[in-house]
Amino acid sequence: MSMEFGWWVKDAEAGKYQVKAIVHGGRLEWLRKQGHFTSWLPHEPSEEDWDRMVAEAERRVPRRLLSPKQFTEIKNLREHR
């Protein structure tokens, strides 16, 4: 099952851009996009990005949008990066 997390980041140097993290089959893909009519590009995640993704996943567990097993898998991806 594929899980997708996305949010916007405001940076003084790079401006405002959208970050997307896609978890599928034990793999994690980070993408970023700046503006509506631009393509998704590979993104090198920062510690803040990892924190944000884990927080987003943690918020979905009580609402049963994400199982505890999937949440554990996401935390393991962070540890084994």
PyMOL Python script that loads the backbone (N, CA, C, O; Angstrom):
from pymol import cmd

cmd.read_pdbstr("""\
ATOM      1  N   MET A   1       0.839  -1.180   0.000  1.00  0.00           N
ATOM      2  CA  MET A   1       0.000   0.000   0.000  1.00  0.00           C
ATOM      3  C   MET A   1       0.881   1.239   0.000  1.00  0.00           C
ATOM      4  O   MET A   1       1.848   1.323   0.757  1.00  0.00           O
ATOM      5  N   SER A   2       0.551   2.175  -0.831  1.00  0.00           N
ATOM      6  CA  SER A   2       1.322   3.405  -0.954  1.00  0.00           C
ATOM      7  C   SER A   2       0.762   4.473  -0.016  1.00  0.00           C
ATOM      8  O   SER A   2      -0.451   4.637   0.114  1.00  0.00           O
ATOM      9  N   MET A   3       1.669   5.189   0.628  1.00  0.00           N
ATOM     10  CA  MET A   3       1.277   6.294   1.506  1.00  0.00           C
ATOM     11  C   MET A   3       1.968   7.551   1.003  1.00  0.00           C
ATOM     12  O   MET A   3       3.133   7.515   0.605  1.00  0.00           O
ATOM     13  N   GLU A   4       1.251   8.645   1.023  1.00  0.00           N
ATOM     14  CA  GLU A   4       1.803   9.894   0.517  1.00  0.00           C
ATOM     15  C   GLU A   4       1.605  10.993   1.554  1.00  0.00           C
ATOM     16  O   GLU A   4       0.520  11.143   2.116  1.00  0.00           O
ATOM     17  N   PHE A   5       2.662  11.756   1.799  1.00  0.00           N
ATOM     18  CA  PHE A   5       2.630  12.867   2.746  1.00  0.00           C
ATOM     19  C   PHE A   5       3.115  14.105   2.010  1.00  0.00           C
ATOM     20  O   PHE A   5       4.083  14.032   1.253  1.00  0.00           O
ATOM     21  N   GLY A   6       2.463  15.231   2.218  1.00  0.00           N
ATOM     22  CA  GLY A   6       2.880  16.447   1.543  1.00  0.00           C
ATOM     23  C   GLY A   6       2.643  17.681   2.388  1.00  0.00           C
ATOM     24  O   GLY A   6       1.712  17.733   3.192  1.00  0.00           O
ATOM     25  N   TRP A   7       3.503  18.682   2.194  1.00  0.00           N
ATOM     26  CA  TRP A   7       3.382  19.947   2.919  1.00  0.00           C
ATOM     27  C   TRP A   7       4.186  21.014   2.180  1.00  0.00           C
ATOM     28  O   TRP A   7       4.983  20.712   1.292  1.00  0.00           O
ATOM     29  N   TRP A   8       3.960  22.252   2.564  1.00  0.00           N
ATOM     30  CA  TRP A   8       4.666  23.393   1.988  1.00  0.00           C
ATOM     31  C   TRP A   8       5.758  23.860   2.940  1.00  0.00           C
ATOM     32  O   TRP A   8       5.600  23.794   4.159  1.00  0.00           O
ATOM     33  N   VAL A   9       6.869  24.332   2.375  1.00  0.00           N
ATOM     34  CA  VAL A   9       8.006  24.827   3.156  1.00  0.00           C
ATOM     35  C   VAL A   9       8.332  26.234   2.665  1.00  0.00           C
ATOM     36  O   VAL A   9       8.399  26.482   1.461  1.00  0.00           O
ATOM     37  N   LYS A  10       8.534  27.148   3.608  1.00  0.00           N
ATOM     38  CA  LYS A  10       8.995  28.495   3.265  1.00  0.00           C
ATOM     39  C   LYS A  10      10.451  28.614   3.687  1.00  0.00           C
ATOM     40  O   LYS A  10      10.792  28.429   4.856  1.00  0.00           O
ATOM     41  N   ASP A  11      11.302  28.924   2.718  1.00  0.00           N
ATOM     42  CA  ASP A  11      12.733  29.030   2.958  1.00  0.00           C
ATOM     43  C   ASP A  11      13.195  30.412   2.493  1.00  0.00           C
ATOM     44  O   ASP A  11      12.750  30.904   1.456  1.00  0.00           O
ATOM     45  N   ALA A  12      14.081  31.028   3.257  1.00  0.00           N
ATOM     46  CA  ALA A  12      14.569  32.366   2.902  1.00  0.00           C
ATOM     47  C   ALA A  12      15.337  32.341   1.584  1.00  0.00           C
ATOM     48  O   ALA A  12      15.215  33.268   0.784  1.00  0.00           O
ATOM     49  N   GLU A  13      16.119  31.303   1.348  1.00  0.00           N
ATOM     50  CA  GLU A  13      16.934  31.222   0.132  1.00  0.00           C
ATOM     51  C   GLU A  13      16.154  30.679  -1.060  1.00  0.00           C
ATOM     52  O   GLU A  13      16.199  31.261  -2.144  1.00  0.00           O
ATOM     53  N   ALA A  14      15.437  29.562  -0.871  1.00  0.00           N
ATOM     54  CA  ALA A  14      14.769  28.884  -1.984  1.00  0.00           C
ATOM     55  C   ALA A  14      13.341  29.368  -2.210  1.00  0.00           C
ATOM     56  O   ALA A  14      12.738  29.039  -3.232  1.00  0.00           O
ATOM     57  N   GLY A  15      12.794  30.135  -1.288  1.00  0.00           N
ATOM     58  CA  GLY A  15      11.411  30.586  -1.408  1.00  0.00           C
ATOM     59  C   GLY A  15      10.451  29.525  -0.911  1.00  0.00           C
ATOM     60  O   GLY A  15      10.804  28.706  -0.062  1.00  0.00           O
ATOM     61  N   LYS A  16       9.235  29.538  -1.440  1.00  0.00           N
ATOM     62  CA  LYS A  16       8.207  28.600  -1.013  1.00  0.00           C
ATOM     63  C   LYS A  16       8.163  27.429  -1.992  1.00  0.00           C
ATOM     64  O   LYS A  16       8.138  27.629  -3.206  1.00  0.00           O
ATOM     65  N   TYR A  17       8.153  26.206  -1.457  1.00  0.00           N
ATOM     66  CA  TYR A  17       8.079  25.020  -2.307  1.00  0.00           C
ATOM     67  C   TYR A  17       7.315  23.922  -1.594  1.00  0.00           C
ATOM     68  O   TYR A  17       7.185  23.925  -0.370  1.00  0.00           O
ATOM     69  N   GLN A  18       6.816  22.991  -2.375  1.00  0.00           N
ATOM     70  CA  GLN A  18       6.023  21.885  -1.855  1.00  0.00           C
ATOM     71  C   GLN A  18       6.897  20.637  -1.779  1.00  0.00           C
ATOM     72  O   GLN A  18       7.644  20.337  -2.710  1.00  0.00           O
ATOM     73  N   VAL A  19       6.800  19.913  -0.668  1.00  0.00           N
ATOM     74  CA  VAL A  19       7.549  18.671  -0.456  1.00  0.00           C
ATOM     75  C   VAL A  19       6.561  17.521  -0.407  1.00  0.00           C
ATOM     76  O   VAL A  19       5.497  17.628   0.203  1.00  0.00           O
ATOM     77  N   LYS A  20       6.922  16.408  -1.060  1.00  0.00           N
ATOM     78  CA  LYS A  20       6.092  15.216  -1.044  1.00  0.00           C
ATOM     79  C   LYS A  20       6.979  14.024  -0.711  1.00  0.00           C
ATOM     80  O   LYS A  20       8.042  13.852  -1.308  1.00  0.00           O
ATOM     81  N   ALA A  21       6.545  13.199   0.242  1.00  0.00           N
ATOM     82  CA  ALA A  21       7.232  11.960   0.599  1.00  0.00           C
ATOM     83  C   ALA A  21       6.288  10.805   0.280  1.00  0.00           C
ATOM     84  O   ALA A  21       5.156  10.760   0.763  1.00  0.00           O
ATOM     85  N   ILE A  22       6.772   9.868  -0.543  1.00  0.00           N
ATOM     86  CA  ILE A  22       5.953   8.730  -0.950  1.00  0.00           C
ATOM     87  C   ILE A  22       6.598   7.460  -0.422  1.00  0.00           C
ATOM     88  O   ILE A  22       7.755   7.169  -0.726  1.00  0.00           O
ATOM     89  N   VAL A  23       5.842   6.700   0.375  1.00  0.00           N
ATOM     90  CA  VAL A  23       6.314   5.434   0.933  1.00  0.00           C
ATOM     91  C   VAL A  23       5.585   4.325   0.186  1.00  0.00           C
ATOM     92  O   VAL A  23       4.355   4.277   0.175  1.00  0.00           O
ATOM     93  N   HIS A  24       6.360   3.427  -0.445  1.00  0.00           N
ATOM     94  CA  HIS A  24       5.754   2.334  -1.191  1.00  0.00           C
ATOM     95  C   HIS A  24       6.677   1.121  -1.177  1.00  0.00           C
ATOM     96  O   HIS A  24       7.813   1.192  -1.644  1.00  0.00           O
ATOM     97  N   GLY A  25       6.192   0.030  -0.648  1.00  0.00           N
ATOM     98  CA  GLY A  25       6.962  -1.210  -0.661  1.00  0.00           C
ATOM     99  C   GLY A  25       8.260  -1.144   0.114  1.00  0.00           C
ATOM    100  O   GLY A  25       9.253  -1.745  -0.295  1.00  0.00           O
ATOM    101  N   GLY A  26       8.272  -0.425   1.227  1.00  0.00           N
ATOM    102  CA  GLY A  26       9.487  -0.321   2.023  1.00  0.00           C
ATOM    103  C   GLY A  26      10.501   0.670   1.479  1.00  0.00           C
ATOM    104  O   GLY A  26      11.606   0.777   2.011  1.00  0.00           O
ATOM    105  N   ARG A  27      10.145   1.394   0.432  1.00  0.00           N
ATOM    106  CA  ARG A  27      11.015   2.425  -0.142  1.00  0.00           C
ATOM    107  C   ARG A  27      10.402   3.794   0.118  1.00  0.00           C
ATOM    108  O   ARG A  27       9.188   3.931   0.266  1.00  0.00           O
ATOM    109  N   LEU A  28      11.258   4.794   0.169  1.00  0.00           N
ATOM    110  CA  LEU A  28      10.807   6.160   0.414  1.00  0.00           C
ATOM    111  C   LEU A  28      11.367   7.059  -0.671  1.00  0.00           C
ATOM    112  O   LEU A  28      12.568   7.043  -0.942  1.00  0.00           O
ATOM    113  N   GLU A  29      10.495   7.842  -1.290  1.00  0.00           N
ATOM    114  CA  GLU A  29      10.912   8.761  -2.342  1.00  0.00           C
ATOM    115  C   GLU A  29      10.535  10.182  -1.928  1.00  0.00           C
ATOM    116  O   GLU A  29       9.384  10.451  -1.584  1.00  0.00           O
ATOM    117  N   TRP A  30      11.507  11.084  -1.964  1.00  0.00           N
ATOM    118  CA  TRP A  30      11.284  12.488  -1.620  1.00  0.00           C
ATOM    119  C   TRP A  30      11.271  13.313  -2.906  1.00  0.00           C
ATOM    120  O   TRP A  30      12.161  13.182  -3.746  1.00  0.00           O
ATOM    121  N   LEU A  31      10.255  14.164  -3.051  1.00  0.00           N
ATOM    122  CA  LEU A  31      10.136  15.037  -4.215  1.00  0.00           C
ATOM    123  C   LEU A  31       9.824  16.451  -3.760  1.00  0.00           C
ATOM    124  O   LEU A  31       9.285  16.660  -2.673  1.00  0.00           O
ATOM    125  N   ARG A  32      10.168  17.426  -4.602  1.00  0.00           N
ATOM    126  CA  ARG A  32       9.833  18.819  -4.317  1.00  0.00           C
ATOM    127  C   ARG A  32       9.404  19.508  -5.596  1.00  0.00           C
ATOM    128  O   ARG A  32       9.797  19.121  -6.696  1.00  0.00           O
ATOM    129  N   LYS A  33       8.584  20.544  -5.426  1.00  0.00           N
ATOM    130  CA  LYS A  33       8.041  21.279  -6.559  1.00  0.00           C
ATOM    131  C   LYS A  33       7.876  22.730  -6.147  1.00  0.00           C
ATOM    132  O   LYS A  33       7.381  23.027  -5.060  1.00  0.00           O
ATOM    133  N   GLN A  34       8.293  23.624  -7.017  1.00  0.00           N
ATOM    134  CA  GLN A  34       8.200  25.052  -6.717  1.00  0.00           C
ATOM    135  C   GLN A  34       7.326  25.711  -7.775  1.00  0.00           C
ATOM    136  O   GLN A  34       7.800  26.032  -8.864  1.00  0.00           O
ATOM    137  N   GLY A  35       6.072  25.909  -7.461  1.00  0.00           N
ATOM    138  CA  GLY A  35       5.143  26.518  -8.403  1.00  0.00           C
ATOM    139  C   GLY A  35       4.213  25.485  -9.028  1.00  0.00           C
ATOM    140  O   GLY A  35       4.511  24.290  -9.019  1.00  0.00           O
ATOM    141  N   HIS A  36       3.104  25.938  -9.561  1.00  0.00           N
ATOM    142  CA  HIS A  36       2.085  25.036 -10.098  1.00  0.00           C
ATOM    143  C   HIS A  36       2.506  24.354 -11.391  1.00  0.00           C
ATOM    144  O   HIS A  36       2.162  23.192 -11.608  1.00  0.00           O
ATOM    145  N   PHE A  37       3.227  25.033 -12.239  1.00  0.00           N
ATOM    146  CA  PHE A  37       3.504  24.508 -13.569  1.00  0.00           C
ATOM    147  C   PHE A  37       4.925  23.994 -13.717  1.00  0.00           C
ATOM    148  O   PHE A  37       5.481  24.001 -14.815  1.00  0.00           O
ATOM    149  N   THR A  38       5.513  23.548 -12.616  1.00  0.00           N
ATOM    150  CA  THR A  38       6.854  22.980 -12.662  1.00  0.00           C
ATOM    151  C   THR A  38       6.781  21.486 -12.369  1.00  0.00           C
ATOM    152  O   THR A  38       5.795  21.003 -11.813  1.00  0.00           O
ATOM    153  N   SER A  39       7.812  20.772 -12.738  1.00  0.00           N
ATOM    154  CA  SER A  39       7.849  19.325 -12.530  1.00  0.00           C
ATOM    155  C   SER A  39       8.347  18.992 -11.133  1.00  0.00           C
ATOM    156  O   SER A  39       9.015  19.798 -10.485  1.00  0.00           O
ATOM    157  N   TRP A  40       8.007  17.779 -10.678  1.00  0.00           N
ATOM    158  CA  TRP A  40       8.522  17.289  -9.407  1.00  0.00           C
ATOM    159  C   TRP A  40       9.971  16.905  -9.592  1.00  0.00           C
ATOM    160  O   TRP A  40      10.314  16.219 -10.554  1.00  0.00           O
ATOM    161  N   LEU A  41      10.835  17.343  -8.672  1.00  0.00           N
ATOM    162  CA  LEU A  41      12.262  17.056  -8.710  1.00  0.00           C
ATOM    163  C   LEU A  41      12.663  16.280  -7.465  1.00  0.00           C
ATOM    164  O   LEU A  41      12.002  16.396  -6.432  1.00  0.00           O
ATOM    165  N   PRO A  42      13.734  15.491  -7.539  1.00  0.00           N
ATOM    166  CA  PRO A  42      14.207  14.794  -6.329  1.00  0.00           C
ATOM    167  C   PRO A  42      14.577  15.804  -5.244  1.00  0.00           C
ATOM    168  O   PRO A  42      15.065  16.896  -5.535  1.00  0.00           O
ATOM    169  N   HIS A  43      14.339  15.427  -4.007  1.00  0.00           N
ATOM    170  CA  HIS A  43      14.569  16.328  -2.869  1.00  0.00           C
ATOM    171  C   HIS A  43      15.420  15.609  -1.831  1.00  0.00           C
ATOM    172  O   HIS A  43      15.159  14.453  -1.500  1.00  0.00           O
ATOM    173  N   GLU A  44      16.422  16.283  -1.327  1.00  0.00           N
ATOM    174  CA  GLU A  44      17.258  15.755  -0.237  1.00  0.00           C
ATOM    175  C   GLU A  44      16.642  16.225   1.082  1.00  0.00           C
ATOM    176  O   GLU A  44      16.691  17.415   1.393  1.00  0.00           O
ATOM    177  N   PRO A  45      16.061  15.304   1.863  1.00  0.00           N
ATOM    178  CA  PRO A  45      15.331  15.726   3.075  1.00  0.00           C
ATOM    179  C   PRO A  45      16.250  16.210   4.186  1.00  0.00           C
ATOM    180  O   PRO A  45      17.344  15.684   4.389  1.00  0.00           O
ATOM    181  N   SER A  46      15.779  17.223   4.896  1.00  0.00           N
ATOM    182  CA  SER A  46      16.483  17.728   6.071  1.00  0.00           C
ATOM    183  C   SER A  46      15.900  17.053   7.310  1.00  0.00           C
ATOM    184  O   SER A  46      14.945  16.282   7.212  1.00  0.00           O
ATOM    185  N   GLU A  47      16.471  17.341   8.461  1.00  0.00           N
ATOM    186  CA  GLU A  47      15.926  16.798   9.718  1.00  0.00           C
ATOM    187  C   GLU A  47      14.497  17.287   9.955  1.00  0.00           C
ATOM    188  O   GLU A  47      13.655  16.546  10.462  1.00  0.00           O
ATOM    189  N   GLU A  48      14.229  18.557   9.577  1.00  0.00           N
ATOM    190  CA  GLU A  48      12.884  19.097   9.734  1.00  0.00           C
ATOM    191  C   GLU A  48      11.885  18.343   8.858  1.00  0.00           C
ATOM    192  O   GLU A  48      10.744  18.118   9.261  1.00  0.00           O
ATOM    193  N   ASP A  49      12.324  17.952   7.645  1.00  0.00           N
ATOM    194  CA  ASP A  49      11.447  17.185   6.762  1.00  0.00           C
ATOM    195  C   ASP A  49      11.115  15.824   7.370  1.00  0.00           C
ATOM    196  O   ASP A  49       9.965  15.388   7.334  1.00  0.00           O
ATOM    197  N   TRP A  50      12.123  15.154   7.929  1.00  0.00           N
ATOM    198  CA  TRP A  50      11.894  13.860   8.575  1.00  0.00           C
ATOM    199  C   TRP A  50      10.952  14.017   9.771  1.00  0.00           C
ATOM    200  O   TRP A  50      10.039  13.213   9.960  1.00  0.00           O
ATOM    201  N   ASP A  51      11.181  15.058  10.576  1.00  0.00           N
ATOM    202  CA  ASP A  51      10.318  15.302  11.737  1.00  0.00           C
ATOM    203  C   ASP A  51       8.875  15.545  11.298  1.00  0.00           C
ATOM    204  O   ASP A  51       7.934  15.035  11.906  1.00  0.00           O
ATOM    205  N   ARG A  52       8.720  16.318  10.249  1.00  0.00           N
ATOM    206  CA  ARG A  52       7.383  16.654   9.748  1.00  0.00           C
ATOM    207  C   ARG A  52       6.676  15.414   9.221  1.00  0.00           C
ATOM    208  O   ARG A  52       5.485  15.229   9.470  1.00  0.00           O
ATOM    209  N   MET A  53       7.407  14.551   8.485  1.00  0.00           N
ATOM    210  CA  MET A  53       6.793  13.350   7.940  1.00  0.00           C
ATOM    211  C   MET A  53       6.339  12.404   9.060  1.00  0.00           C
ATOM    212  O   MET A  53       5.241  11.852   8.993  1.00  0.00           O
ATOM    213  N   VAL A  54       7.171  12.215  10.080  1.00  0.00           N
ATOM    214  CA  VAL A  54       6.808  11.342  11.199  1.00  0.00           C
ATOM    215  C   VAL A  54       5.617  11.935  11.958  1.00  0.00           C
ATOM    216  O   VAL A  54       4.730  11.199  12.390  1.00  0.00           O
ATOM    217  N   ALA A  55       5.594  13.255  12.122  1.00  0.00           N
ATOM    218  CA  ALA A  55       4.472  13.899  12.806  1.00  0.00           C
ATOM    219  C   ALA A  55       3.175  13.738  12.008  1.00  0.00           C
ATOM    220  O   ALA A  55       2.118  13.483  12.586  1.00  0.00           O
ATOM    221  N   GLU A  56       3.253  13.886  10.681  1.00  0.00           N
ATOM    222  CA  GLU A  56       2.078  13.701   9.826  1.00  0.00           C
ATOM    223  C   GLU A  56       1.572  12.266   9.925  1.00  0.00           C
ATOM    224  O   GLU A  56       0.365  12.033  10.000  1.00  0.00           O
ATOM    225  N   ALA A  57       2.491  11.306   9.924  1.00  0.00           N
ATOM    226  CA  ALA A  57       2.111   9.900  10.028  1.00  0.00           C
ATOM    227  C   ALA A  57       1.489   9.610  11.388  1.00  0.00           C
ATOM    228  O   ALA A  57       0.506   8.875  11.486  1.00  0.00           O
ATOM    229  N   GLU A  58       2.065  10.191  12.432  1.00  0.00           N
ATOM    230  CA  GLU A  58       1.560   9.969  13.783  1.00  0.00           C
ATOM    231  C   GLU A  58       0.131  10.501  13.935  1.00  0.00           C
ATOM    232  O   GLU A  58      -0.676   9.917  14.658  1.00  0.00           O
ATOM    233  N   ARG A  59      -0.177  11.600  13.255  1.00  0.00           N
ATOM    234  CA  ARG A  59      -1.524  12.176  13.300  1.00  0.00           C
ATOM    235  C   ARG A  59      -2.550  11.278  12.613  1.00  0.00           C
ATOM    236  O   ARG A  59      -3.731  11.315  12.959  1.00  0.00           O
ATOM    237  N   ARG A  60      -2.114  10.474  11.649  1.00  0.00           N
ATOM    238  CA  ARG A  60      -3.041   9.633  10.891  1.00  0.00           C
ATOM    239  C   ARG A  60      -3.374   8.316  11.585  1.00  0.00           C
ATOM    240  O   ARG A  60      -4.382   7.689  11.260  1.00  0.00           O
ATOM    241  N   VAL A  61      -2.549   7.889  12.527  1.00  0.00           N
ATOM    242  CA  VAL A  61      -2.773   6.593  13.195  1.00  0.00           C
ATOM    243  C   VAL A  61      -4.084   6.585  14.001  1.00  0.00           C
ATOM    244  O   VAL A  61      -4.865   5.648  13.835  1.00  0.00           O
ATOM    245  N   PRO A  62      -4.371   7.573  14.862  1.00  0.00           N
ATOM    246  CA  PRO A  62      -5.620   7.526  15.635  1.00  0.00           C
ATOM    247  C   PRO A  62      -6.878   7.563  14.756  1.00  0.00           C
ATOM    248  O   PRO A  62      -7.922   7.044  15.150  1.00  0.00           O
ATOM    249  N   ARG A  63      -6.782   8.167  13.582  1.00  0.00           N
ATOM    250  CA  ARG A  63      -7.936   8.246  12.688  1.00  0.00           C
ATOM    251  C   ARG A  63      -8.051   7.019  11.784  1.00  0.00           C
ATOM    252  O   ARG A  63      -8.932   6.947  10.928  1.00  0.00           O
ATOM    253  N   ARG A  64      -7.151   6.058  11.985  1.00  0.00           N
ATOM    254  CA  ARG A  64      -7.109   4.794  11.240  1.00  0.00           C
ATOM    255  C   ARG A  64      -6.873   4.991   9.753  1.00  0.00           C
ATOM    256  O   ARG A  64      -7.293   4.171   8.936  1.00  0.00           O
ATOM    257  N   LEU A  65      -6.203   6.072   9.405  1.00  0.00           N
ATOM    258  CA  LEU A  65      -5.788   6.277   8.024  1.00  0.00           C
ATOM    259  C   LEU A  65      -4.453   5.584   7.765  1.00  0.00           C
ATOM    260  O   LEU A  65      -4.036   5.393   6.623  1.00  0.00           O
ATOM    261  N   LEU A  66      -3.802   5.217   8.859  1.00  0.00           N
ATOM    262  CA  LEU A  66      -2.504   4.559   8.812  1.00  0.00           C
ATOM    263  C   LEU A  66      -2.480   3.551   9.954  1.00  0.00           C
ATOM    264  O   LEU A  66      -2.854   3.872  11.082  1.00  0.00           O
ATOM    265  N   SER A  67      -2.041   2.336   9.657  1.00  0.00           N
ATOM    266  CA  SER A  67      -2.012   1.322  10.716  1.00  0.00           C
ATOM    267  C   SER A  67      -0.762   1.499  11.574  1.00  0.00           C
ATOM    268  O   SER A  67       0.214   2.095  11.119  1.00  0.00           O
ATOM    269  N   PRO A  68      -0.775   0.992  12.807  1.00  0.00           N
ATOM    270  CA  PRO A  68       0.428   1.056  13.647  1.00  0.00           C
ATOM    271  C   PRO A  68       1.625   0.362  12.996  1.00  0.00           C
ATOM    272  O   PRO A  68       2.767   0.781  13.186  1.00  0.00           O
ATOM    273  N   LYS A  69       1.366  -0.692  12.237  1.00  0.00           N
ATOM    274  CA  LYS A  69       2.452  -1.390  11.529  1.00  0.00           C
ATOM    275  C   LYS A  69       3.086  -0.492  10.470  1.00  0.00           C
ATOM    276  O   LYS A  69       4.309  -0.478  10.326  1.00  0.00           O
ATOM    277  N   GLN A  70       2.275   0.256   9.730  1.00  0.00           N
ATOM    278  CA  GLN A  70       2.792   1.178   8.729  1.00  0.00           C
ATOM    279  C   GLN A  70       3.569   2.319   9.386  1.00  0.00           C
ATOM    280  O   GLN A  70       4.593   2.765   8.868  1.00  0.00           O
ATOM    281  N   PHE A  71       3.068   2.784  10.533  1.00  0.00           N
ATOM    282  CA  PHE A  71       3.765   3.849  11.248  1.00  0.00           C
ATOM    283  C   PHE A  71       5.139   3.372  11.720  1.00  0.00           C
ATOM    284  O   PHE A  71       6.117   4.116  11.639  1.00  0.00           O
ATOM    285  N   THR A  72       5.213   2.141  12.209  1.00  0.00           N
ATOM    286  CA  THR A  72       6.491   1.572  12.631  1.00  0.00           C
ATOM    287  C   THR A  72       7.441   1.454  11.449  1.00  0.00           C
ATOM    288  O   THR A  72       8.641   1.692  11.590  1.00  0.00           O
ATOM    289  N   GLU A  73       6.919   1.092  10.291  1.00  0.00           N
ATOM    290  CA  GLU A  73       7.738   0.992   9.079  1.00  0.00           C
ATOM    291  C   GLU A  73       8.337   2.349   8.707  1.00  0.00           C
ATOM    292  O   GLU A  73       9.497   2.434   8.304  1.00  0.00           O
ATOM    293  N   ILE A  74       7.540   3.404   8.846  1.00  0.00           N
ATOM    294  CA  ILE A  74       8.032   4.752   8.530  1.00  0.00           C
ATOM    295  C   ILE A  74       9.133   5.159   9.501  1.00  0.00           C
ATOM    296  O   ILE A  74      10.145   5.722   9.086  1.00  0.00           O
ATOM    297  N   LYS A  75       8.947   4.880  10.790  1.00  0.00           N
ATOM    298  CA  LYS A  75       9.993   5.207  11.764  1.00  0.00           C
ATOM    299  C   LYS A  75      11.267   4.416  11.481  1.00  0.00           C
ATOM    300  O   LYS A  75      12.368   4.940  11.651  1.00  0.00           O
ATOM    301  N   ASN A  76      11.131   3.152  11.049  1.00  0.00           N
ATOM    302  CA  ASN A  76      12.300   2.337  10.712  1.00  0.00           C
ATOM    303  C   ASN A  76      13.028   2.886   9.488  1.00  0.00           C
ATOM    304  O   ASN A  76      14.255   2.815   9.421  1.00  0.00           O
ATOM    305  N   LEU A  77      12.294   3.430   8.522  1.00  0.00           N
ATOM    306  CA  LEU A  77      12.926   4.036   7.352  1.00  0.00           C
ATOM    307  C   LEU A  77      13.803   5.221   7.761  1.00  0.00           C
ATOM    308  O   LEU A  77      14.871   5.447   7.191  1.00  0.00           O
ATOM    309  N   ARG A  78      13.337   5.963   8.744  1.00  0.00           N
ATOM    310  CA  ARG A  78      14.124   7.108   9.214  1.00  0.00           C
ATOM    311  C   ARG A  78      15.414   6.652   9.876  1.00  0.00           C
ATOM    312  O   ARG A  78      16.467   7.257   9.672  1.00  0.00           O
ATOM    313  N   GLU A  79      15.337   5.588  10.667  1.00  0.00           N
ATOM    314  CA  GLU A  79      16.520   5.097  11.376  1.00  0.00           C
ATOM    315  C   GLU A  79      17.549   4.482  10.444  1.00  0.00           C
ATOM    316  O   GLU A  79      18.748   4.544  10.712  1.00  0.00           O
ATOM    317  N   HIS A  80      17.080   3.878   9.330  1.00  0.00           N
ATOM    318  CA  HIS A  80      17.979   3.152   8.431  1.00  0.00           C
ATOM    319  C   HIS A  80      18.282   3.924   7.150  1.00  0.00           C
ATOM    320  O   HIS A  80      18.577   3.313   6.123  1.00  0.00           O
ATOM    321  N   ARG A  81      18.215   5.212   7.189  1.00  0.00           N
ATOM    322  CA  ARG A  81      18.463   5.981   5.965  1.00  0.00           C
ATOM    323  C   ARG A  81      19.900   6.055   5.601  1.00  0.00           C
ATOM    324  O   ARG A  81      20.251   6.670   4.594  1.00  0.00           O
TER     325      ARG A  81
END
""", "prot")
cmd.dss("prot")
cmd.show_as("cartoon", "prot")
cmd.util.cbc("prot")
cmd.orient("prot")
